[in-house]
Amino acid sequence: MKKFWKEFLLRGLLCATGGPLVIAVVYGILGATGTVTSLSPKEVCTAIISVTLLAFIAAGMSAIYQTERLPLPIMILLHGGVLYVAYILTYLVNGWLLNKLVPILVFTAIFLVGYGIIWMIIYLVNKANAERMTKLLKQ
């Protein structure tokens, strides 16, 4: 467990710097399209801090796959659960998601579908690599 936290902190710190860059790009696009014409200092500060923390958590949680010896389904549930909580809190704190049942359910459905698609891609890529390596070993 100690190794996980060390790896979590390292990965999180390495990727957290991307948070301000992401929010700058998002606000830049919103400004260029005229969607947002002004932001208060509080909005900017909240967005920068929350997205930096989100990047830190998202990157750090990937350490669970390299450092823990839990069954894969448990790791996927832990990883996905922490990401879900981090994303929904970030969206709610910044006012990017209405704190009402329907928007939260829509967000939850989109998150689950997206997370499932990403895991399906990872599974298929790993399966293809394993089959290729097995084929090479047989030769």
Disulfide bonds with the S-S distance in Angstrom:
none
